[in-house]
Amino acid sequence: MFLKALKIIAIVCTAFLFLAALYLWTPDKSKAELEKVYGSPKTAYVSALGVNVHYQDTGPSKNSIPILFLHGFGSSLQTWDSWSEALSGEHRVISLDLPGFGLTGEDPSGIYTDQRSVEVLEAFLKELQIPKVVLVGNSMGGKFAWQFAARYPDQVAKLVLISPDGYASPGMEYGKKTEVPAIAELYRYFFSKTFLAMNLEPAYANPKTLNDALVNRYYDLMLAPGVRGAILARMQQTVLQDPIPSLATIKVPTLLLWGEKDAFIPIANSNDYLKVMPNAKRVSLPNIGHLPQEEQSTIGLAALKEFL
C-alpha cells in the first residue's frame, strides 16, 4: 500500500514537472517574425568573415567620417535609435547587431572571443568600404571599441566609451575563463520575461525608464534564433586580459561618458582609463545609470555632439 502511494505521488510529481516545463518552455522566435518588428527599410545585412551582420545605415553617405555605434551585452542596435535619429541629419550613422545578438544572431564559427568580434567588426567596415570611423561603444561594446582602436589605430578618428567594460572585477579575473554554472544551460530552453526585467532594472538610475516596450524589445531579441546559445558561448569563452598595455597605445581623442549612478560599472572605474589613456577626458552624467542612450538620451547626446 505504501509503495503504491509512492508510485502515485511520483506519477503526479512527474506530470506536474512536465506541465510546468511545458508552460515555461520558451522556443526561439522566427527571424521572419522578428524582422517584421525590428527590421526596417533602413536596415540591411552584409557578410563579414561568414557572419551575416544586421546593421542600420542612415544620414549623408559622402564627405563625412561615419559614426559607428556598438551596443552592450544582451542588447541590440535599437538601443541607439534616439541618438541615431538625432545625429543622422548631419552625420552618416551606422549601428549593428554584434555577433551573437539581435538579428545578426549566431556566428557560424561558434567563436565568441573578443578577438573574433573585433576581427568581424574590421571585416564589416571593409565590406562597407569605410576606411575610418568615429567609434562609440557602450559596456561590452565599449570594450570592443577600445580594443579595435588599439589594434587598428588608423581606422579610428575619435573614440567614445560609455561605461566601457574591460577591467577585472569580482568573478572576472585576468587570464581565466568565467565559471558559468551548469544550470545556465537551461536558459536555452526556459526564459522568463519577469526574470529579464529584474536583471535589466539596475541598469537604470530611474527604474521607471524600463517600460513594457523596452522589456519586450530586449526579450524578443533574446529569443532570436541562436542568440541564447551564443550568449552562453560568449560567457564561456571570454577571457579578460590586462587592458592597460592596449589602452596606453590609444592616442586618438577619447571621450568617456559615464552615468554617475551606474550600478553595473561604477563611475569610479573611469579613473582607471584616465590614468592610462593619454588623450581622454570624462563627462559625468548626473542621475543616469548604465544606459544613458536609453535613460535620458538628450543629456548624453549633448555631450557627444560637443565632442564631435
C-alpha positions in Angstrom: 0.0 0.0 0.0 2.8 2.4 0.9 4.7 1.6 -2.3 1.5 2.1 -4.3 1.1 5.5 -2.7 4.7 6.4 -3.5 4.2 5.5 -7.1 1.1 7.6 -7.4 3.0 10.6 -5.8 5.8 10.0 -8.3 3.5 10.0 -11.2 1.7 13.2 -10.0 5.0 15.0 -9.4 6.3 13.9 -12.8 3.2 15.1 -14.5 3.4 18.4 -12.6 7.0 18.9 -13.6 6.2 18.1 -17.2 3.3 20.6 -17.3 5.5 23.3 -15.6 8.3 22.7 -18.1 5.8 22.9 -20.9 4.4 26.2 -19.6 7.8 27.8 -19.1 9.4 26.5 -22.3 10.4 29.4 -24.5 11.4 28.5 -28.0 13.2 30.8 -30.4 11.1 33.2 -32.3 11.3 33.0 -36.1 13.6 35.5 -37.8 11.0 36.5 -40.3 8.6 37.4 -37.4 11.2 39.4 -35.7 12.3 41.2 -38.9 8.7 42.5 -39.3 9.0 44.3 -35.9 12.8 45.1 -35.6 13.8 45.4 -39.3 13.1 48.4 -41.4 13.9 49.9 -44.8 17.0 51.5 -43.2 18.4 48.1 -42.1 20.4 45.6 -44.2 22.7 42.6 -43.9 26.3 42.1 -45.0 28.5 39.1 -44.7 31.7 39.7 -42.7 34.0 36.7 -42.1 31.0 34.4 -42.5 28.8 36.3 -40.1 25.6 37.8 -41.6 25.7 41.1 -39.9 22.5 43.1 -39.4 23.0 46.8 -39.5 21.4 50.2 -40.0 23.0 52.9 -42.1 21.4 56.4 -42.1 22.4 60.0 -42.9 24.5 61.5 -45.6 27.0 59.0 -47.0 29.5 61.4 -48.5 32.2 63.8 -47.2 32.0 62.7 -43.6 33.6 60.1 -41.3 30.7 57.8 -40.2 29.8 57.3 -36.6 29.7 53.6 -35.7 27.7 52.5 -32.6 28.4 49.3 -30.7 25.8 48.1 -28.2 26.4 46.3 -24.9 25.9 42.7 -23.7 22.4 41.3 -24.4 21.4 44.4 -26.3 20.9 45.3 -30.0 21.3 48.2 -32.4 17.9 49.6 -31.4 19.5 50.9 -28.1 20.9 53.7 -30.3 17.7 54.7 -32.1 17.2 58.1 -30.5 20.8 59.1 -30.9 21.0 57.8 -34.5 17.9 59.7 -35.4 19.2 62.9 -33.8 22.6 62.7 -35.5 21.8 61.4 -38.9 20.7 64.9 -40.2 24.4 65.9 -40.2 26.4 62.6 -39.9 26.4 59.2 -41.5 25.4 56.9 -38.6 25.8 53.2 -38.6 24.7 50.8 -35.8 24.9 47.0 -35.9 23.9 43.9 -34.0 27.2 42.4 -32.8 27.8 38.7 -33.5 25.6 36.6 -31.2 23.0 39.3 -30.7 19.9 40.7 -32.3 19.1 39.8 -35.9 22.7 39.1 -36.6 22.3 36.0 -34.5 24.9 33.3 -34.1 28.4 33.3 -35.6 28.6 30.1 -37.7 32.2 29.6 -36.5 31.0 29.2 -32.9 33.8 31.5 -31.8 32.8 34.4 -29.5 36.1 35.6 -28.1 36.8 39.4 -28.0 39.4 39.0 -30.7 36.9 37.3 -33.1 34.3 40.0 -32.5 36.9 42.8 -33.3 38.0 41.0 -36.4 34.4 40.6 -37.6 33.9 44.4 -37.0 37.0 45.2 -39.1 35.8 42.9 -41.9 32.4 44.6 -41.7 33.9 48.0 -42.3 35.9 46.7 -45.2 32.7 45.3 -46.8 31.1 48.7 -46.5 34.3 50.3 -47.8 34.7 52.6 -44.8 38.3 53.4 -44.0 37.8 55.3 -40.8 35.0 55.9 -38.2 34.1 57.7 -35.0 33.7 54.7 -32.8 31.1 54.8 -30.0 30.6 51.8 -27.7 28.6 51.1 -24.5 29.7 48.5 -21.9 30.8 45.4 -23.8 30.6 47.4 -27.0 32.9 49.9 -25.3 35.4 47.2 -24.7 35.3 46.2 -28.3 35.6 49.8 -29.3 38.9 50.4 -27.4 40.2 47.0 -28.5 39.5 47.9 -32.1 41.2 51.4 -31.6 44.3 49.7 -30.2 44.5 47.1 -32.9 43.5 49.3 -35.9 44.6 52.8 -34.9 44.5 54.2 -38.4 40.8 53.3 -38.7 39.5 55.3 -35.8 39.2 59.2 -35.9 37.7 59.6 -32.4 36.6 57.2 -29.7 33.7 57.4 -27.3 33.5 54.9 -24.4 30.2 54.8 -22.5 30.7 52.9 -19.2 33.1 50.5 -21.0 33.9 47.0 -19.9 37.4 45.6 -19.8 38.9 45.8 -16.3 38.8 42.8 -13.9 36.0 42.7 -11.3 34.9 40.1 -8.7 34.3 36.9 -10.6 36.1 38.1 -13.7 39.9 37.7 -13.3 42.6 38.3 -15.9 43.6 35.2 -17.8 40.8 33.0 -16.6 37.6 31.9 -18.2 34.4 32.8 -16.4 32.8 29.9 -14.5 29.3 29.6 -15.9 27.2 27.3 -13.7 25.8 24.3 -15.4 22.2 25.3 -14.6 22.7 28.3 -17.0 22.2 25.8 -19.9 18.5 25.8 -19.0 18.5 29.4 -20.3 18.5 28.0 -23.8 15.0 26.5 -23.2 13.4 28.5 -20.4 13.5 32.2 -20.3 11.2 34.4 -18.2 10.3 38.0 -19.2 9.9 38.8 -15.5 13.4 37.4 -14.8 14.8 39.6 -17.6 13.1 42.7 -16.3 14.6 42.1 -12.8 18.1 41.9 -14.3 17.6 45.0 -16.5 16.2 47.2 -13.8 19.5 48.0 -12.1 20.9 49.4 -15.4 18.7 52.5 -14.9 19.0 55.1 -12.2 15.3 55.6 -12.6 13.6 52.2 -12.7 10.5 53.7 -14.4 12.6 54.0 -17.5 12.2 50.3 -18.0 8.7 50.4 -19.6 6.9 47.5 -21.3 8.1 48.4 -24.8 11.7 48.3 -23.7 11.3 45.0 -21.9 9.5 43.5 -24.8 12.3 44.6 -27.2 15.1 43.0 -25.1 13.0 39.9 -24.6 12.0 39.4 -28.2 15.6 39.8 -29.5 16.9 37.4 -26.8 14.6 34.9 -28.5 16.1 35.5 -31.9 17.4 32.2 -33.4 20.6 31.1 -31.8 21.1 34.1 -29.6 20.8 32.4 -26.2 23.2 29.7 -27.2 25.6 32.4 -28.5 25.4 34.4 -25.3 26.3 31.3 -23.2 29.2 30.5 -25.5 30.5 34.1 -25.2 30.3 33.9 -21.4 32.2 30.6 -21.5 34.8 31.8 -24.0 35.6 35.3 -22.6 39.0 35.6 -21.0 39.9 39.1 -19.8 43.4 40.4 -20.4 45.0 43.3 -18.6 43.8 46.3 -20.6 46.5 48.8 -19.6 49.0 47.9 -22.4 46.4 48.3 -25.1 44.7 51.4 -23.6 48.1 53.2 -23.3 48.6 52.9 -27.0 45.4 54.7 -28.0 46.3 58.3 -29.0 43.0 59.4 -30.6 40.8 61.9 -28.8 38.7 59.9 -26.4 35.5 60.8 -24.6 34.5 58.8 -21.5 30.7 59.2 -20.9 29.7 57.7 -17.5 26.4 57.8 -15.6 27.1 58.8 -12.0 24.6 56.2 -10.8 25.9 53.3 -12.9 25.3 50.3 -10.8 26.9 47.8 -13.2 30.3 49.6 -13.8 30.7 52.4 -11.3 31.9 55.8 -12.4 35.0 55.4 -10.1 36.2 52.9 -12.7 36.6 55.8 -15.2 39.7 56.9 -13.2 41.5 53.7 -14.4 41.0 54.8 -18.0 42.0 58.4 -17.4 45.3 57.3 -15.8 46.5 55.4 -18.8 44.8 56.9 -21.9 46.9 60.0 -22.9 44.1 61.8 -24.8 41.0 61.0 -22.8 38.5 63.2 -21.0 35.5 62.3 -18.9 32.0 63.7 -18.8 29.9 62.6 -15.8 26.1 62.3 -16.4 24.1 63.0 -13.2 21.2 60.9 -12.2 21.9 58.4 -15.1 22.8 54.7 -14.9 24.5 52.3 -17.3 22.5 53.1 -20.5 22.4 56.9 -21.0 21.3 56.5 -24.6 18.0 54.9 -23.3 17.5 56.6 -20.0 18.0 60.3 -20.6 19.1 60.4 -24.2 19.3 64.2 -24.6 21.9 64.7 -21.8 24.4 62.1 -23.1 23.7 63.2 -26.7 24.6 66.8 -25.9 28.0 65.7 -24.6 28.6 63.5 -27.6 27.7 66.3 -30.0 30.0 68.7 -28.3 32.8 66.2 -28.6 32.1 65.6 -32.3 
